[in-house]
Amino acid sequence: MIEDILQESGAALAYGVVGIGLMALGYLVVELTTPGSLGRQIWTDRNRGAALILAAKLLGVGAIVTTAIAASEDDLAAGVLSTVVYGVLGILLTLVAFYLLDLLTPGKLGATVVDAAELHPSCWVVAATDLGTAAIVAAAIS
């Protein structure tokens, strides 16, 4: 019993570290696709558009990681590796979707979504695109 608890605790720690790392990567992707400092825009300037985009990205990455963990094999190393691969793939696909949306819409999408003057409607579209892409990846995993 104690051995099982220790083993499961180790697995939870490994998956937790991977999940947090992937969410950090998601943060960096939003940072790179939007002008200015994302941290300053959200925490200092209280930019709702930037916060919505980041929140959707983090929720999407979390959904992908959760699905990858649930679908993983009993082998911890293989499960952690597949979680990393699926997580990175999901982040890359949301990035592709963002740039495709940017090509199809007027203006520069990254600048539009962080316009501090107001919460631009495009923020909702970007957030839905991120969450929809993450849902597709999560469904493909399971």
Backbone as numpy.savetxt, mean C-alpha at the origin, in Angstrom:
# Nx Ny Nz CAx CAy CAz Cx Cy Cz
2.87 -27.23 23.88 2.05 -26.04 23.88 2.92 -24.78 23.88
3.89 -24.71 24.79 4.79 -23.55 24.85 5.57 -23.45 23.54
5.99 -24.60 23.05 6.74 -24.62 21.79 5.89 -24.05 20.64
4.61 -24.39 20.60 3.71 -23.87 19.57 3.56 -22.36 19.69
3.41 -21.88 20.92 3.26 -20.44 21.14 4.51 -19.71 20.69
5.68 -20.24 21.02 6.93 -19.61 20.60 7.09 -19.61 19.09
6.72 -20.73 18.48 6.82 -20.84 17.02 5.85 -19.86 16.34
4.63 -19.80 16.81 3.65 -18.89 16.23 4.02 -17.42 16.49
4.60 -17.15 17.65 5.05 -15.79 17.95 6.16 -15.37 16.99
7.06 -16.29 16.70 8.12 -16.01 15.73 7.56 -15.73 14.35
6.56 -16.51 13.95 5.92 -16.29 12.65 5.22 -14.94 12.62
4.51 -14.60 13.70 3.82 -13.31 13.77 4.82 -12.16 13.67
5.95 -12.31 14.35 6.99 -11.29 14.29 7.54 -11.15 12.87
7.84 -12.28 12.24 8.39 -12.24 10.88 7.40 -11.59 9.91
6.15 -12.01 9.95 5.14 -11.42 9.06 4.88 -9.95 9.40
4.92 -9.63 10.68 4.73 -8.24 11.08 5.82 -7.33 10.54
7.06 -7.79 10.63 8.19 -7.00 10.11 8.05 -6.83 8.59
7.68 -7.90 7.90 7.49 -7.83 6.44 6.35 -6.86 6.11
5.24 -6.97 6.83 4.09 -6.09 6.57 4.44 -4.63 6.79
5.11 -4.33 7.88 5.51 -2.95 8.16 6.49 -2.45 7.10
7.41 -3.31 6.69 8.36 -2.92 5.63 7.65 -2.63 4.32
6.67 -3.44 3.98 5.92 -3.21 2.74 5.07 -1.94 2.83
4.52 -1.65 3.99 3.77 -0.40 4.14 4.71 0.80 4.05
5.92 0.65 4.56 6.91 1.73 4.42 7.24 1.94 2.94
7.35 0.84 2.19 7.58 0.96 0.74 6.39 1.65 0.07
5.18 1.33 0.50 3.99 2.01 -0.02 4.03 3.50 0.26
4.47 3.87 1.46 4.64 5.28 1.82 5.62 5.95 0.85
6.75 5.29 0.61 7.75 5.87 -0.29 7.22 6.05 -1.70
6.39 5.13 -2.16 5.80 5.26 -3.50 4.91 6.49 -3.57
4.10 6.72 -2.54 3.26 7.92 -2.52 4.14 9.16 -2.43
5.19 9.10 -1.65 6.13 10.22 -1.53 6.74 10.56 -2.89
7.09 9.54 -3.67 7.73 9.76 -4.97 6.75 10.24 -6.05
5.48 9.91 -5.91 4.51 10.27 -6.96 3.79 11.58 -6.67
4.06 12.18 -5.54 3.45 13.47 -5.22 4.54 14.49 -4.91
4.34 15.72 -5.33 5.36 16.75 -5.09 5.40 17.18 -3.62
6.56 17.59 -3.17 6.71 18.08 -1.81 6.90 16.94 -0.83
7.03 17.31 0.42 7.23 16.35 1.50 5.88 15.81 1.96
5.67 14.53 1.79 4.40 13.91 2.17 4.14 14.05 3.67
5.16 13.82 4.47 5.00 13.96 5.92 4.58 15.37 6.31
5.22 16.36 5.74 4.87 17.75 6.04 3.46 18.06 5.57
3.11 17.59 4.37 1.79 17.87 3.83 0.69 17.30 4.72
0.90 16.10 5.24 -0.15 15.46 6.04 -0.13 15.96 7.48
1.01 15.92 8.15 1.05 16.19 9.58 1.17 17.67 9.92
1.77 18.48 9.07 1.90 19.91 9.35 0.81 20.71 8.65
0.67 20.48 7.32 -0.29 21.26 6.53 -1.71 20.69 6.59
-1.87 19.50 7.17 -3.18 18.85 7.28 -3.86 18.67 5.92
-3.07 18.24 4.95 -3.57 18.07 3.58 -4.41 16.79 3.50
-5.70 16.98 3.33 -6.63 15.84 3.30 -6.43 14.96 2.07
-6.10 15.56 0.94 -5.88 14.78 -0.28 -4.70 13.84 -0.13
-3.60 14.37 0.38 -2.41 13.54 0.58 -2.70 12.43 1.60
-3.44 12.77 2.66 -3.77 11.77 3.67 -4.66 10.67 3.10
-5.63 11.04 2.27 -6.52 10.05 1.67 -5.74 9.10 0.76
-4.84 9.65 -0.06 -4.06 8.82 -0.96 -3.16 7.86 -0.18
-2.50 8.37 0.86 -1.63 7.52 1.66 -2.44 6.45 2.40
-3.57 6.83 2.96 -4.40 5.88 3.69 -4.86 4.74 2.77
-5.28 5.08 1.57 -5.72 4.04 0.63 -4.57 3.11 0.26
-3.40 3.68 0.05 -2.22 2.86 -0.28 -1.92 1.89 0.86
-1.91 2.40 2.10 -1.58 1.55 3.24 -2.64 0.48 3.48
-3.90 0.82 3.31 -4.97 -0.18 3.44 -4.84 -1.26 2.36
-4.52 -0.83 1.14 -4.34 -1.79 0.05 -3.18 -2.73 0.31
-2.05 -2.19 0.73 -0.89 -3.03 1.05 -1.24 -3.97 2.20
-1.93 -3.46 3.20 -2.33 -4.31 4.31 -3.23 -5.46 3.88
-4.14 -5.20 2.95 -5.03 -6.25 2.45 -4.24 -7.30 1.67
-3.29 -6.87 0.87 -2.46 -7.81 0.11 -1.63 -8.67 1.06
-1.00 -8.04 2.04 -0.17 -8.78 2.99 -1.03 -9.77 3.79
-2.19 -9.32 4.24 -3.08 -10.20 4.99 -3.48 -11.42 4.17
-3.85 -11.19 2.91 -4.24 -12.30 2.05 -3.06 -13.23 1.78
-1.89 -12.66 1.55 -0.71 -13.48 1.30 -0.38 -14.35 2.51
-0.52 -13.79 3.71 -0.25 -14.57 4.92 -1.28 -15.69 5.06
-2.54 -15.37 4.87 -3.60 -16.37 5.01 -3.46 -17.50 4.00
-2.95 -17.19 2.82 -2.82 -18.19 1.76 -1.47 -18.90 1.78
-0.57 -18.48 2.67 0.78 -19.04 2.65 0.80 -20.47 3.18
1.85 -21.14 2.77 2.07 -22.53 3.21 2.49 -22.55 4.67
2.58 -23.74 5.23 3.02 -23.88 6.61 4.51 -23.57 6.78
5.26 -23.63 5.70 6.69 -23.33 5.75 6.86 -21.82 5.91
7.39 -21.40 7.04 7.51 -19.97 7.35 8.36 -19.23 6.32
9.49 -19.77 5.95 10.38 -19.09 5.00 9.68 -18.88 3.66
9.00 -19.92 3.17 8.28 -19.79 1.89 7.12 -18.81 2.03
6.45 -18.82 3.16 5.33 -17.90 3.38 5.78 -16.45 3.43
6.88 -16.20 4.13 7.40 -14.83 4.22 7.87 -14.37 2.84
8.56 -15.24 2.11 9.03 -14.88 0.77 7.85 -14.58 -0.15
6.82 -15.42 -0.14 5.67 -15.18 -1.02 4.95 -13.89 -0.62
4.91 -13.58 0.67 4.29 -12.33 1.12 5.06 -11.13 0.60
6.38 -11.19 0.66 7.21 -10.10 0.12 6.96 -9.94 -1.38
6.98 -11.04 -2.10 6.81 -10.99 -3.55 5.44 -10.42 -3.91
4.38 -10.93 -3.29 3.04 -10.43 -3.59 2.87 -8.97 -3.16
3.46 -8.61 -2.05 3.38 -7.23 -1.59 4.05 -6.27 -2.54
5.27 -6.60 -2.97 5.98 -5.74 -3.92 5.24 -5.69 -5.25
4.74 -6.84 -5.70 3.97 -6.87 -6.94 2.73 -5.97 -6.84
2.03 -6.04 -5.72 0.85 -5.19 -5.53 1.21 -3.72 -5.55
2.29 -3.35 -4.89 2.73 -1.95 -4.88 3.10 -1.50 -6.28
3.82 -2.33 -7.02 4.18 -1.99 -8.39 2.95 -1.83 -9.28
1.97 -2.72 -9.11 0.75 -2.61 -9.92 -0.05 -1.36 -9.58
-0.10 -0.96 -8.30 -0.79 0.29 -7.97 -0.04 1.49 -8.55
1.27 1.38 -8.63 2.07 2.45 -9.24 1.78 2.54 -10.74
1.71 1.40 -11.40 1.37 1.38 -12.83 -0.02 1.97 -13.04
-0.98 1.58 -12.19 -2.34 2.10 -12.31 -2.37 3.61 -12.11
-1.57 4.12 -11.17 -1.50 5.56 -10.94 -0.99 6.29 -12.18
0.10 5.79 -12.75 0.66 6.45 -13.93 -0.25 6.32 -15.15
-0.95 5.23 -15.28 -1.93 5.08 -16.36 -3.06 6.09 -16.18
-3.55 6.23 -14.97 -4.57 7.22 -14.67 -4.05 8.63 -14.95
-2.80 8.87 -14.61 -2.17 10.17 -14.87 -2.14 10.46 -16.37
-1.86 9.45 -17.18 -1.84 9.64 -18.63 -3.23 9.94 -19.21
-4.25 9.38 -18.60 -5.61 9.49 -19.13 -6.35 10.73 -18.63
-5.78 11.44 -17.68 -6.48 12.59 -17.10 -5.68 13.87 -17.35
-6.38 15.01 -17.34 -5.68 16.29 -17.58 -4.80 16.69 -16.39
-3.76 17.43 -16.67 -2.88 17.92 -15.62 -1.94 16.85 -15.11
-1.26 17.20 -14.05 -0.31 16.29 -13.40 -1.01 15.72 -12.16
-1.34 14.45 -12.19 -2.17 13.84 -11.15 -1.54 13.95 -9.77
-0.25 13.73 -9.65 0.40 13.82 -8.35 0.25 15.19 -7.72
0.37 16.24 -8.53 0.21 17.60 -8.04 -1.26 17.90 -7.73
-2.16 17.37 -8.52 -3.59 17.63 -8.33 -4.08 17.06 -7.01
-3.67 15.83 -6.69 -4.20 15.19 -5.48 -3.67 15.80 -4.20
-2.56 16.51 -4.24 -2.04 17.12 -3.03 -2.24 18.63 -3.02
-3.08 19.14 -3.91 -3.42 20.56 -3.90 -4.07 20.87 -2.56
-3.37 21.67 -1.76 -3.83 21.93 -0.39 -5.06 22.81 -0.32
-5.42 23.45 -1.42 -6.56 24.37 -1.38 -7.86 23.64 -1.06
-8.01 22.44 -1.56 -9.24 21.68 -1.34 -8.98 20.20 -1.59
-9.90 19.37 -1.15 -9.82 17.94 -1.44 -10.36 17.74 -2.85
-9.46 17.56 -3.79 -9.86 17.42 -5.19 -10.56 16.07 -5.39
-11.63 16.04 -6.22 -12.32 14.77 -6.47 -11.42 13.66 -7.00
-10.33 14.03 -7.65 -9.42 13.00 -8.18 -8.79 12.18 -7.06
-8.74 12.72 -5.85 -8.20 11.96 -4.72 -9.01 10.69 -4.50
-10.33 10.80 -4.62 -11.19 9.64 -4.44 -10.96 8.61 -5.54
-10.70 9.09 -6.75 -10.45 8.19 -7.87 -9.13 7.45 -7.67
-8.10 8.16 -7.24 -6.80 7.54 -6.99 -6.92 6.53 -5.84
-7.63 6.92 -4.78 -7.81 6.01 -3.64 -8.55 4.74 -4.07
-9.61 4.91 -4.87 -10.37 3.75 -5.34 -9.53 2.89 -6.27
-8.69 3.50 -7.08 -7.81 2.75 -7.97 -6.82 1.92 -7.16
-6.24 2.52 -6.12 -5.31 1.78 -5.25 -6.01 0.60 -4.57
-7.16 0.86 -3.99 -7.88 -0.20 -3.28 -8.39 -1.28 -4.23
-8.86 -0.86 -5.40 -9.31 -1.83 -6.39 -8.18 -2.71 -6.90
-7.04 -2.10 -7.16 -5.87 -2.87 -7.60 -5.43 -3.84 -6.52
-5.41 -3.37 -5.28 -5.03 -4.25 -4.17 -6.02 -5.41 -4.03
-7.31 -5.14 -4.22 -8.30 -6.21 -4.15 -8.09 -7.26 -5.23
-7.73 -6.80 -6.43 -7.45 -7.73 -7.54 -6.25 -8.62 -7.20
-5.18 -8.01 -6.70 -4.00 -8.78 -6.33 -4.33 -9.75 -5.20
-5.08 -9.29 -4.21 -5.44 -10.16 -3.09 -6.28 -11.35 -3.57
-7.21 -11.10 -4.49 -8.03 -12.19 -5.02 -7.19 -13.18 -5.82
-6.21 -12.68 -6.53 -5.34 -13.55 -7.32 -4.49 -14.44 -6.42
-4.17 -13.98 -5.24 -3.35 -14.75 -4.30 -4.13 -15.91 -3.72
-5.38 -15.66 -3.37 -6.15 -16.68 -2.64 -6.69 -17.79 -3.49
